[in-house]
């Protein structure tokens, strides 16, 4: 039996995916990449899974790439890290970003290197107050990847992006929240409680609307105003023809809770 490097816990209306290499601070190897991608694909196909939580087992979220199998001084070869990105990290980031349902990241400790940037790819990030985000790449003479230069520059601006990337200075969760890099920092002991409450809210909500909203927001940074207005018109037309919209209006007028069925 293969090692379970990703735990997939199915709950009513949502799933919790936990990176599960705690002895390595959940640093990625190829098996963990394959298992996380398979779990995300399963969640994406499952209409009963209406939200996804991504977190880490043990005392940290993810330390990025496991360097134990990337040491040129041992292998005698210089690895093609671009191939690693193209094969594993880039498809993972695209899959998270394109998921047509909310993806919540619960950062329960250090998120370093690609681990930090995979967290930023998620729709909503909650972090324990003790958590830290570290762009650790410059410490080993590399460039931020897994979308790092994209998230940092767009969310923080060039000055802070360069400072974090070049210095590898740890950014505490509360500062990450204050700067707008994540949604919020919460008390360590309440991290999963708040995360689960949010997932349960999404599980009972209009999943189609959430997916369309994600598409609109993702496009906004590169669209002109006219392009964005046209996109909103297109997506609103699609949302307005859904059964969920019909149910939402009926529930509002009847002063009752809506019963959305992802249609």
MIDOSE-1310 file (N, C-alpha, C; in nm, 2 decimals, decimal comma, always signed):
residues 263
xxxx	+0,08/-0,12/+0,00/+0,00/+0,00/+0,00/+0,09/+0,12/+0,00; +0,06/+0,22/-0,08/+0,13/+0,34/-0,09/+0,11/+0,43/+0,03; +0,21/+0,51/+0,06/+0,20/+0,61/+0,17/+0,09/+0,71/+0,15; +0,01/+0,74/+0,25/-0,09/+0,84/+0,24/-0,03/+0,98/+0,27
xxxx	+0,02/+1,05/+0,16/+0,08/+1,18/+0,18/-0,02/+1,29/+0,18; -0,15/+1,26/+0,14/-0,26/+1,35/+0,15/-0,38/+1,28/+0,20; -0,43/+1,33/+0,31/-0,55/+1,27/+0,37/-0,68/+1,34/+0,31; -0,77/+1,26/+0,28/-0,90/+1,32/+0,22/-1,01/+1,28/+0,31
xxxx	-1,06/+1,38/+0,38/-1,18/+1,35/+0,47/-1,30/+1,41/+0,41; -1,40/+1,33/+0,38/-1,52/+1,37/+0,32/-1,62/+1,41/+0,43; -1,68/+1,52/+0,43/-1,78/+1,56/+0,52/-1,91/+1,60/+0,44; -2,01/+1,64/+0,51/-2,14/+1,67/+0,45/-2,13/+1,80/+0,37
xxxx	-2,11/+1,79/+0,24/-2,11/+1,91/+0,16/-1,97/+1,96/+0,13; -1,86/+1,91/+0,19/-1,73/+1,96/+0,16/-1,63/+1,86/+0,20; -1,50/+1,88/+0,16/-1,39/+1,79/+0,19/-1,28/+1,87/+0,25; -1,20/+1,80/+0,34/-1,08/+1,85/+0,40/-0,96/+1,77/+0,35
xxxx	-0,87/+1,83/+0,28/-0,75/+1,77/+0,23/-0,63/+1,82/+0,31; -0,57/+1,72/+0,37/-0,45/+1,75/+0,46/-0,32/+1,70/+0,40; -0,23/+1,79/+0,38/-0,10/+1,74/+0,34/-0,04/+1,66/+0,46; +0,02/+1,54/+0,43/+0,04/+1,45/+0,54/+0,19/+1,39/+0,53
xxxx	+0,28/+1,48/+0,54/+0,42/+1,44/+0,56/+0,48/+1,52/+0,68; +0,42/+1,51/+0,79/+0,45/+1,60/+0,90/+0,59/+1,59/+0,94; +0,66/+1,48/+0,93/+0,80/+1,47/+0,96/+0,89/+1,55/+0,87; +0,84/+1,59/+0,76/+0,91/+1,68/+0,67/+0,84/+1,82/+0,65
xxxx	+0,76/+1,85/+0,75/+0,68/+1,98/+0,75/+0,60/+1,98/+0,62; +0,55/+1,87/+0,58/+0,46/+1,85/+0,46/+0,53/+1,90/+0,33; +0,66/+1,90/+0,33/+0,73/+1,94/+0,20/+0,69/+1,85/+0,09; +0,68/+1,90/-0,03/+0,63/+1,82/-0,14/+0,74/+1,73/-0,20
xxxx	+0,70/+1,60/-0,22/+0,77/+1,51/-0,31/+0,67/+1,48/-0,42; +0,72/+1,39/-0,51/+0,63/+1,36/-0,63/+0,50/+1,29/-0,59; +0,51/+1,20/-0,49/+0,40/+1,13/-0,45/+0,29/+1,22/-0,39; +0,33/+1,32/-0,31/+0,24/+1,41/-0,25/+0,17/+1,49/-0,36
xxxx	+0,25/+1,53/-0,46/+0,19/+1,61/-0,57/+0,08/+1,52/-0,64; +0,11/+1,40/-0,67/+0,02/+1,31/-0,74/-0,11/+1,29/-0,66; -0,09/+1,27/-0,53/-0,21/+1,24/-0,45/-0,29/+1,36/-0,42; -0,23/+1,48/-0,41/-0,31/+1,60/-0,39/-0,38/+1,63/-0,52
xxxx	-0,32/+1,62/-0,64/-0,39/+1,64/-0,76/-0,51/+1,55/-0,78; -0,49/+1,42/-0,74/-0,60/+1,32/-0,76/-0,71/+1,36/-0,66; -0,68/+1,40/-0,54/-0,78/+1,44/-0,45/-0,86/+1,56/-0,50; -0,79/+1,66/-0,55/-0,86/+1,78/-0,61/-0,95/+1,74/-0,72
xxxx	-0,90/+1,65/-0,81/-0,98/+1,61/-0,92/-1,11/+1,54/-0,88; -1,09/+1,46/-0,77/-1,21/+1,39/-0,72/-1,31/+1,49/-0,66; -1,26/+1,59/-0,59/-1,35/+1,69/-0,54/-1,41/+1,77/-0,65; -1,34/+1,80/-0,75/-1,39/+1,88/-0,86/-1,51/+1,81/-0,93
xxxx	-1,50/+1,68/-0,94/-1,60/+1,60/-1,01/-1,72/+1,57/-0,93; -1,71/+1,58/-0,80/-1,81/+1,54/-0,70/-1,91/+1,66/-0,67; -2,03/+1,65/-0,73/-2,12/+1,76/-0,70/-2,17/+1,77/-0,56; -2,15/+1,67/-0,48/-2,18/+1,67/-0,34/-2,07/+1,75/-0,26
xxxx	-1,95/+1,76/-0,32/-1,85/+1,84/-0,25/-1,86/+1,98/-0,31; -1,90/+2,07/-0,22/-1,93/+2,21/-0,27/-1,83/+2,31/-0,21; -1,73/+2,26/-0,14/-1,62/+2,35/-0,09/-1,50/+2,25/-0,05; -1,38/+2,31/-0,06/-1,26/+2,23/-0,03/-1,18/+2,31/+0,07
xxxx	-1,13/+2,23/+0,17/-1,04/+2,29/+0,27/-0,90/+2,22/+0,25; -0,80/+2,30/+0,24/-0,66/+2,25/+0,23/-0,59/+2,30/+0,35; -0,52/+2,20/+0,42/-0,45/+2,23/+0,54/-0,33/+2,13/+0,55; -0,26/+2,14/+0,66/-0,14/+2,05/+0,68/-0,15/+1,98/+0,81
xxxx	-0,10/+1,85/+0,81/-0,09/+1,77/+0,93/+0,03/+1,82/+1,01; +0,02/+1,80/+1,14/+0,13/+1,83/+1,23/+0,15/+1,98/+1,26; +0,27/+2,02/+1,27/+0,30/+2,16/+1,32/+0,32/+2,26/+1,21; +0,30/+2,22/+1,09/+0,32/+2,32/+0,98/+0,23/+2,30/+0,86
xxxx	+0,21/+2,40/+0,78/+0,13/+2,38/+0,66/+0,21/+2,31/+0,55; +0,32/+2,38/+0,51/+0,40/+2,32/+0,40/+0,53/+2,40/+0,39; +0,64/+2,32/+0,39/+0,77/+2,38/+0,38/+0,82/+2,40/+0,23; +0,73/+2,38/+0,14/+0,77/+2,39/+0,00/+0,82/+2,26/-0,06
xxxx	+0,92/+2,26/-0,14/+0,97/+2,14/-0,20/+1,06/+2,07/-0,11; +1,05/+1,94/-0,10/+1,14/+1,86/-0,03/+1,28/+1,85/-0,10; +1,38/+1,91/-0,04/+1,51/+1,92/-0,11/+1,60/+1,80/-0,10; +1,55/+1,70/-0,02/+1,63/+1,58/+0,00/+1,66/+1,50/-0,13
xxxx	+1,57/+1,51/-0,22/+1,59/+1,45/-0,35/+1,63/+1,55/-0,46; +1,67/+1,67/-0,42/+1,71/+1,77/-0,52/+1,85/+1,82/-0,49; +1,93/+1,74/-0,43/+2,07/+1,79/-0,39/+2,17/+1,75/-0,50; +2,22/+1,85/-0,58/+2,31/+1,82/-0,68/+2,44/+1,76/-0,64
xxxx	+2,48/+1,79/-0,51/+2,61/+1,74/-0,46/+2,60/+1,59/-0,44; +2,48/+1,54/-0,42/+2,46/+1,39/-0,40/+2,44/+1,32/-0,53; +2,35/+1,38/-0,61/+2,31/+1,31/-0,74/+2,42/+1,33/-0,84; +2,50/+1,44/-0,83/+2,60/+1,46/-0,94/+2,54/+1,53/-1,06
xxxx	+2,41/+1,55/-1,06/+2,34/+1,61/-1,17/+2,27/+1,74/-1,13; +2,25/+1,83/-1,22/+2,19/+1,96/-1,20/+2,04/+1,94/-1,25; +1,95/+1,94/-1,15/+1,81/+1,91/-1,19/+1,75/+2,02/-1,27; +1,65/+1,98/-1,36/+1,58/+2,07/-1,44/+1,45/+2,11/-1,36
xxxx	+1,47/+2,22/-1,28/+1,36/+2,26/-1,20/+1,24/+2,32/-1,27; +1,27/+2,37/-1,40/+1,16/+2,41/-1,48/+1,07/+2,30/-1,52; +1,13/+2,18/-1,54/+1,04/+2,06/-1,57/+0,96/+2,03/-1,44; +1,02/+2,04/-1,33/+0,94/+2,01/-1,20/+0,82/+2,11/-1,19
xxxx	+0,84/+2,23/-1,22/+0,73/+2,33/-1,22/+0,63/+2,30/-1,32; +0,67/+2,27/-1,44/+0,58/+2,24/-1,55/+0,50/+2,11/-1,53; +0,56/+2,01/-1,46/+0,50/+1,88/-1,44/+0,41/+1,88/-1,32; +0,45/+1,95/-1,21/+0,38/+1,94/-1,08/+0,32/+2,07/-1,03
xxxx	+0,40/+2,17/-1,01/+0,35/+2,29/-0,94/+0,26/+2,37/-1,03; +0,29/+2,40/-1,15/+0,21/+2,48/-1,23/+0,07/+2,42/-1,25; +0,06/+2,29/-1,29/-0,08/+2,23/-1,30/-0,15/+2,24/-1,17; -0,08/+2,22/-1,05/-0,15/+2,23/-0,92/-0,21/+2,37/-0,90
xxxx	-0,13/+2,47/-0,92/-0,18/+2,61/-0,91/-0,30/+2,64/-1,00; -0,29/+2,59/-1,12/-0,40/+2,62/-1,22/-0,52/+2,54/-1,17; -0,51/+2,42/-1,12/-0,62/+2,34/-1,08/-0,69/+2,41/-0,96; -0,62/+2,46/-0,86/-0,68/+2,53/-0,75/-0,75/+2,65/-0,80
xxxx	-0,68/+2,73/-0,88/-0,73/+2,86/-0,93/-0,86/+2,84/-1,01; -0,86/+2,73/-1,09/-0,97/+2,71/-1,18/-1,09/+2,63/-1,12; -1,07/+2,58/-0,99/-1,18/+2,50/-0,93/-1,31/+2,58/-0,92; -1,42/+2,52/-0,97/-1,55/+2,60/-0,98/-1,62/+2,59/-0,85
xxxx	-1,55/+2,59/-0,74/-1,61/+2,59/-0,60/-1,51/+2,65/-0,51; -1,55/+2,70/-0,40/-1,45/+2,77/-0,31/-1,34/+2,67/-0,25; -1,22/+2,72/-0,25/-1,11/+2,65/-0,19/-1,06/+2,74/-0,08; -1,06/+2,68/+0,04/-1,02/+2,75/+0,16/-0,89/+2,69/+0,21
xxxx	-0,79/+2,77/+0,24/-0,67/+2,72/+0,30/-0,66/+2,76/+0,44; -0,63/+2,66/+0,53/-0,61/+2,68/+0,67/-0,46/+2,66/+0,70; -0,39/+2,77/+0,72/-0,24/+2,76/+0,73/-0,21/+2,75/+0,88; -0,17/+2,63/+0,92/-0,16/+2,60/+1,06/-0,01/+2,60/+1,12
xxxx	+0,07/+2,67/+1,04/+0,21/+2,68/+1,09/+0,29/+2,74/+0,97; +0,42/+2,71/+0,96/+0,50/+2,77/+0,86/+0,45/+2,73/+0,72; +0,45/+2,83/+0,63/+0,42/+2,81/+0,49/+0,54/+2,88/+0,42; +0,63/+2,79/+0,36/+0,75/+2,84/+0,31/+0,76/+2,81/+0,16
xxxx	+0,83/+2,89/+0,08/+0,85/+2,86/-0,06/+0,72/+2,84/-0,13; +0,72/+2,73/-0,21/+0,60/+2,69/-0,28/+0,48/+2,67/-0,19; +0,51/+2,63/-0,07/+0,40/+2,61/+0,03/+0,32/+2,73/+0,05; +0,39/+2,85/+0,06/+0,33/+2,97/+0,08/+0,25/+3,01/-0,04
xxxx	+0,30/+2,99/-0,16/+0,24/+3,03/-0,28/+0,12/+2,95/-0,32; +0,13/+2,82/-0,29/+0,01/+2,74/-0,31/-0,10/+2,78/-0,22; -0,07/+2,82/-0,10/-0,18/+2,88/-0,01/-0,24/+3,00/-0,07; -0,16/+3,09/-0,13/-0,21/+3,21/-0,19/-0,29/+3,19/-0,31
xxxx	-0,28/+3,07/-0,37/-0,36/+3,04/-0,49/-0,50/+3,00/-0,45; -0,52/+2,97/-0,32/-0,66/+2,94/-0,28/-0,75/+3,06/-0,27; -0,88/+3,05/-0,26/-0,97/+3,16/-0,27/-0,97/+3,24/-0,14; -0,97/+3,17/-0,03/-0,97/+3,23/+0,11/-0,87/+3,17/+0,19
xxxx	-0,78/+3,25/+0,25/-0,67/+3,19/+0,34/-0,69/+3,24/+0,48; -0,71/+3,15/+0,57/-0,71/+3,18/+0,72/-0,58/+3,12/+0,77; -0,51/+3,19/+0,86/-0,39/+3,14/+0,92/-0,39/+3,16/+1,07; -0,33/+3,06/+1,14/-0,31/+3,07/+1,28/-0,22/+3,19/+1,31
xxxx	-0,24/+3,26/+1,42/-0,16/+3,37/+1,45/-0,01/+3,34/+1,46; +0,02/+3,22/+1,49/+0,16/+3,18/+1,50/+0,22/+3,14/+1,37; +0,14/+3,14/+1,26/+0,19/+3,10/+1,13/+0,28/+3,21/+1,07; +0,37/+3,17/+0,98/+0,45/+3,26/+0,91/+0,46/+3,22/+0,76
xxxx	+0,47/+3,32/+0,68/+0,49/+3,30/+0,53/+0,63/+3,34/+0,49; +0,70/+3,25/+0,43/+0,84/+3,28/+0,39/+0,86/+3,25/+0,25; +0,91/+3,35/+0,17/+0,96/+3,33/+0,04/+1,10/+3,29/+0,05; +1,12/+3,16/+0,07/+1,26/+3,11/+0,11/+1,35/+3,09/-0,01
xxxx	+1,31/+3,12/-0,13/+1,38/+3,08/-0,25/+1,52/+3,14/-0,25; +1,54/+3,27/-0,22/+1,67/+3,33/-0,23/+1,77/+3,27/-0,14; +1,73/+3,20/-0,03/+1,82/+3,13/+0,06/+1,90/+3,02/-0,01; +1,84/+2,97/-0,12/+1,90/+2,86/-0,19/+1,92/+2,90/-0,34
xxxx	+1,93/+3,03/-0,36/+1,97/+3,08/-0,49/+1,87/+3,05/-0,60; +1,74/+3,05/-0,56/+1,63/+3,03/-0,66/+1,54/+3,15/-0,67; +1,44/+3,14/-0,76/+1,34/+3,25/-0,79/+1,21/+3,20/-0,73; +1,13/+3,29/-0,67/+0,99/+3,25/-0,63/+0,91/+3,19/-0,74
xxxx	+0,85/+3,07/-0,71/+0,77/+3,00/-0,81/+0,63/+2,97/-0,76; +0,56/+2,88/-0,83/+0,43/+2,84/-0,79/+0,34/+2,96/-0,78; +0,36/+3,06/-0,87/+0,28/+3,19/-0,87/+0,33/+3,29/-0,77; +0,44/+3,27/-0,70/+0,48/+3,37/-0,60/+0,50/+3,51/-0,65
xxxx	+0,57/+3,53/-0,76/+0,59/+3,66/-0,81/+0,46/+3,72/-0,86; +0,36/+3,64/-0,90/+0,23/+3,69/-0,94/+0,15/+3,74/-0,82; +0,14/+3,65/-0,72/+0,06/+3,69/-0,60/+0,12/+3,81/-0,53; +0,25/+3,80/-0,50/+0,31/+3,91/-0,42/+0,29/+4,04/-0,49
xxxx	+0,32/+4,05/-0,62/+0,32/+4,18/-0,69/+0,18/+4,23/-0,69; +0,08/+4,15/-0,73/-0,06/+4,20/-0,74/-0,12/+4,23/-0,61; -0,09/+4,15/-0,51/-0,16/+4,17/-0,38/-0,09/+4,28/-0,29; +0,05/+4,29/-0,31/+0,12/+4,38/-0,22/+0,19/+4,49/-0,28
xxxx	+0,21/+4,49/-0,41/+0,28/+4,59/-0,48/+0,43/+4,56/-0,50; +0,50/+4,62/-0,59/+0,63/+4,59/-0,62/+0,73/+4,60/-0,50; +0,72/+4,71/-0,43/+0,81/+4,73/-0,32/+0,81/+4,62/-0,22; +0,69/+4,58/-0,17/+0,69/+4,47/-0,07/+0,72/+4,34/-0,13
xxxx	+0,68/+4,32/-0,26/+0,70/+4,19/-0,33/+0,85/+4,17/-0,33; +0,93/+4,27/-0,38/+1,07/+4,26/-0,39/+1,14/+4,23/-0,25; +1,09/+4,31/-0,15/+1,15/+4,29/-0,02/+1,14/+4,15/+0,03; +1,01/+4,10/+0,02/+0,99/+3,96/+0,08/+1,07/+3,86/+0,00
xxxx	+1,07/+3,88/-0,14/+1,14/+3,78/-0,22/+1,29/+3,78/-0,21; +1,35/+3,90/-0,20/+1,49/+3,91/-0,19/+1,55/+3,88/-0,06; +1,48/+3,92/+0,05/+1,53/+3,90/+0,19/+1,49/+3,76/+0,25; +1,38/+3,70/+0,19/+1,33/+3,58/+0,25/+1,29/+3,60/+0,40
xxxx	+1,25/+3,73/+0,43/+1,21/+3,76/+0,56/+1,07/+3,70/+0,60; +1,06/+3,63/+0,71/+0,93/+3,57/+0,75/+0,83/+3,67/+0,77; +0,71/+3,65/+0,72/+0,60/+3,75/+0,73/+0,50/+3,68/+0,83; +0,48/+3,74/+0,95/+0,38/+3,68/+1,04/+0,24/+3,69/+0,99
xxxx	+0,16/+3,60/+1,03/+0,02/+3,59/+0,98/-0,05/+3,72/+1,00; -0,04/+3,78/+1,11/-0,11/+3,91/+1,13/-0,07/+4,02/+1,04; +0,06/+4,02/+1,00/+0,10/+4,12/+0,91/+0,05/+4,08/+0,77; +0,05/+3,96/+0,73/+0,00/+3,91/+0,60/-0,15/+3,95/+0,59
xxxx	-0,22/+3,94/+0,70/-0,36/+3,98/+0,69/-0,37/+4,14/+0,68; -0,29/+4,21/+0,76/-0,30/+4,36/+0,75/-0,26/+4,41/+0,62; -0,17/+4,34/+0,55/-0,13/+4,38/+0,42/-0,22/+4,34/+0,30; -0,32/+4,25/+0,33/-0,41/+4,21/+0,23/-0,36/+4,08/+0,16
xxxx	-0,26/+4,01/+0,21/-0,21/+3,89/+0,14/-0,30/+3,77/+0,17; -0,36/+3,77/+0,29/-0,45/+3,66/+0,32/-0,58/+3,73/+0,38; -0,68/+3,65/+0,41/-0,80/+3,71/+0,46/-0,79/+3,75/+0,60; -0,75/+3,66/+0,69/-0,74/+3,70/+0,83/-0,65/+3,59/+0,91
xxxx	-0,60/+3,64/+1,02/-0,53/+3,56/+1,12/-0,62/+3,53/+1,23; -0,62/+3,41/+1,28/-0,71/+3,37/+1,39/-0,63/+3,31/+1,50; -0,68/+3,30/+1,62/-0,62/+3,23/+1,73/-0,59/+3,09/+1,69; -0,47/+3,04/+1,73/-0,43/+2,90/+1,68/-0,54/+2,80/+1,71
xxxx	-0,59/+2,80/+1,83/-0,69/+2,70/+1,87/-0,82/+2,71/+1,80; -0,85/+2,82/+1,73/-0,97/+2,84/+1,67/-0,96/+2,83/+1,51; -0,84/+2,80/+1,46/-0,82/+2,80/+1,32/-0,92/+2,70/+1,25; -0,92/+2,58/+1,29/-1,00/+2,48/+1,22/-1,15/+2,50/+1,25
xxxx	-1,18/+2,55/+1,37/-1,32/+2,58/+1,40/-1,38/+2,69/+1,30; -1,30/+2,79/+1,28/-1,35/+2,90/+1,19/-1,34/+2,85/+1,04; -1,25/+2,77/+1,01/-1,24/+2,72/+0,87/-1,35/+2,63/+0,84; -1,38/+2,54/+0,93/-1,50/+2,45/+0,91/-1,63/+2,52/+0,91
xxxx	-1,65/+2,62/+0,99/-1,77/+2,70/+0,98/-1,79/+2,77/+0,85; -1,68/+2,82/+0,79/-1,68/+2,88/+0,66/-1,71/+2,77/+0,55; -1,65/+2,66/+0,56/-1,67/+2,55/+0,47/-1,82/+2,51/+0,47; -1,88/+2,50/+0,59/-2,02/+2,46/+0,60/-2,11/+2,56/+0,54
xxxx	-2,07/+2,69/+0,56/-2,15/+2,80/+0,49/-2,15/+2,78/+0,34; -2,03/+2,76/+0,29/-2,02/+2,74/+0,14/-2,09/+2,61/+0,10; -2,09/+2,51/+0,18/-2,15/+2,38/+0,14/-2,30/+2,40/+0,13; -2,36/+2,49/+0,20/-2,50/+2,52/+0,19/-2,54/+2,63/+0,10
xxxx	-2,44/+2,69/+0,03/-2,46/+2,80/-0,05/-2,48/+2,77/-0,20; -2,49/+2,88/-0,28/-2,51/+2,86/-0,43/-2,38/+2,84/-0,50; -2,33/+2,72/-0,51/-2,20/+2,68/-0,57/-2,18/+2,74/-0,70; -2,28/+2,74/-0,79/-2,26/+2,79/-0,92/-2,23/+2,94/-0,92
xxxx	-2,30/+3,01/-0,83/-2,27/+3,16/-0,82/-2,13/+3,18/-0,77; -2,08/+3,10/-0,67/-1,95/+3,11/-0,62/-1,85/+3,09/-0,74; -1,87/+2,99/-0,82/-1,77/+2,97/-0,93/-1,77/+3,08/-1,03; -1,89/+3,14/-1,06/-1,90/+3,25/-1,15/-1,83/+3,37/-1,10
xxxx	-1,85/+3,39/-0,97/-1,79/+3,51/-0,90/-1,64/+3,50/-0,90; -1,58/+3,38/-0,88/-1,44/+3,36/-0,89/-1,39/+3,39/-1,03; -1,46/+3,35/-1,13/-1,42/+3,38/-1,27/-1,41/+3,53/-1,29; -1,51/+3,60/-1,24/-1,51/+3,75/-1,27/-1,40/+3,82/-1,19
xxxx	-1,37/+3,78/-1,07/-1,27/+3,84/-0,99/-1,13/+3,81/-1,05; -1,11/+3,69/-1,09/-0,98/+3,65/-1,15/-0,95/+3,73/-1,28; -1,06/+3,76/-1,35/-1,04/+3,84/-1,48/-1,02/+3,99/-1,46; -1,06/+4,04/-1,34/-1,07/+4,18/-1,32/-0,93/+4,25/-1,33
xxxx	-0,82/+4,19/-1,29/-0,70/+4,26/-1,29/-0,64/+4,28/-1,43; -0,68/+4,21/-1,52/-0,63/+4,22/-1,66/-0,73/+4,28/-1,76; -0,86/+4,28/-1,72/-0,96/+4,34/-1,81/-0,97/+4,49/-1,80; -1,01/+4,55/-1,91/-1,05/+4,69/-1,91/-1,18/+4,70/-1,84
xxxx	-1,23/+4,82/-1,81/-1,36/+4,83/-1,75/-1,47/+4,78/-1,84; -1,46/+4,82/-1,97/-1,56/+4,77/-2,07/-1,56/+4,62/-2,08; -1,44/+4,56/-2,08/-1,43/+4,41/-2,08/-1,49/+4,35/-1,96; -1,47/+4,41/-1,84/-1,52/+4,35/-1,72/-1,67/+4,37/-1,71
xxxx	-1,72/+4,48/-1,76/-1,87/+4,50/-1,77/-1,93/+4,40/-1,86; -1,87/+4,37/-1,97/-1,92/+4,27/-2,06/-1,92/+4,13/-2,00; -1,81/+4,10/-1,92/-1,80/+3,97/-1,86/-1,91/+3,96/-1,75; -1,93/+4,06/-1,67/-2,03/+4,06/-1,57/-2,17/+4,03/-1,63
xxxx	-2,20/+4,10/-1,74/-2,32/+4,07/-1,81/-2,34/+3,93/-1,85; -2,23/+3,87/-1,91/-2,24/+3,73/-1,95/-2,26/+3,64/-1,83; -2,18/+3,66/-1,72/-2,19/+3,57/-1,61/-2,32/+3,59/-1,53; -2,37/+3,71/-1,53/-2,50/+3,74/-1,46/-2,61/+3,67/-1,54
xxxx	-2,60/+3,67/-1,67/-2,71/+3,61/-1,75/-2,71/+3,46/-1,72; -2,59/+3,40/-1,71/-2,58/+3,25/-1,67/-2,63/+3,23/-1,53; -2,60/+3,31/-1,44/-2,65/+3,29/-1,30/-2,80/+3,31/-1,29; -2,85/+3,41/-1,36/-2,99/+3,43/-1,35/-3,08/+3,32/-1,41
xxxx	-3,02/+3,24/-1,50/-3,10/+3,13/-1,55/-3,09/+3,00/-1,47; -3,02/+3,01/-1,36/-3,00/+2,89/-1,28/-3,12/+2,86/-1,18; -3,14/+2,74/-1,14/-3,24/+2,71/-1,04/-3,20/+2,77/-0,91; -3,07/+2,78/-0,88/-3,03/+2,84/-0,76/-3,08/+2,99/-0,75
xxxx	-3,08/+3,06/-0,85/-3,13/+3,20/-0,85/-3,28/+3,20/-0,82; -3,35/+3,11/-0,89/-3,49/+3,10/-0,86/-3,52/+3,07/-0,72; -3,44/+2,97/-0,66/-3,46/+2,94/-0,52/-3,42/+3,05/-0,43; -3,32/+3,12/-0,46/-3,27/+3,23/-0,38/-3,38/+3,34/-0,37
xxxx	-3,43/+3,38/-0,48/-3,54/+3,49/-0,48/-3,66/+3,44/-0,41; -3,70/+3,32/-0,43/-3,82/+3,26/-0,36/-3,80/+3,26/-0,21; -3,68/+3,22/-0,17/-3,66/+3,21/-0,02/-3,66/+3,35/+0,04; -3,60/+3,45/-0,04/-3,59/+3,59/+0,01/-3,73/+3,64/+0,03
xxxx	-3,82/+3,62/-0,07/-3,95/+3,68/-0,07/-4,04/+3,61/+0,04; -4,01/+3,48/+0,06/-4,09/+3,40/+0,16/-4,03/+3,40/+0,30; -3,92/+3,48/+0,31/-3,85/+3,50/+0,44/-3,81/+3,37/+0,50; -3,75/+3,28/+0,43/-3,70/+3,15/+0,48/-3,56/+3,13/+0,43
xxxx	-3,49/+3,03/+0,48/-3,36/+3,00/+0,44/-3,36/+2,93/+0,30; -3,28/+2,96/+0,21/-3,28/+2,90/+0,08/-3,22/+2,75/+0,09; -3,27/+2,67/+0,00/-3,22/+2,53/-0,01/-3,16/+2,52/-0,15; -3,03/+2,55/-0,16/-2,96/+2,55/-0,28/-2,92/+2,40/-0,31
xxx	-2,92/+2,37/-0,44/-2,89/+2,23/-0,48/-2,79/+2,23/-0,59; -2,71/+2,34/-0,61/-2,60/+2,34/-0,71/-2,66/+2,32/-0,85; -2,75/+2,41/-0,89/-2,81/+2,39/-1,02/-2,81/+2,53/-1,09
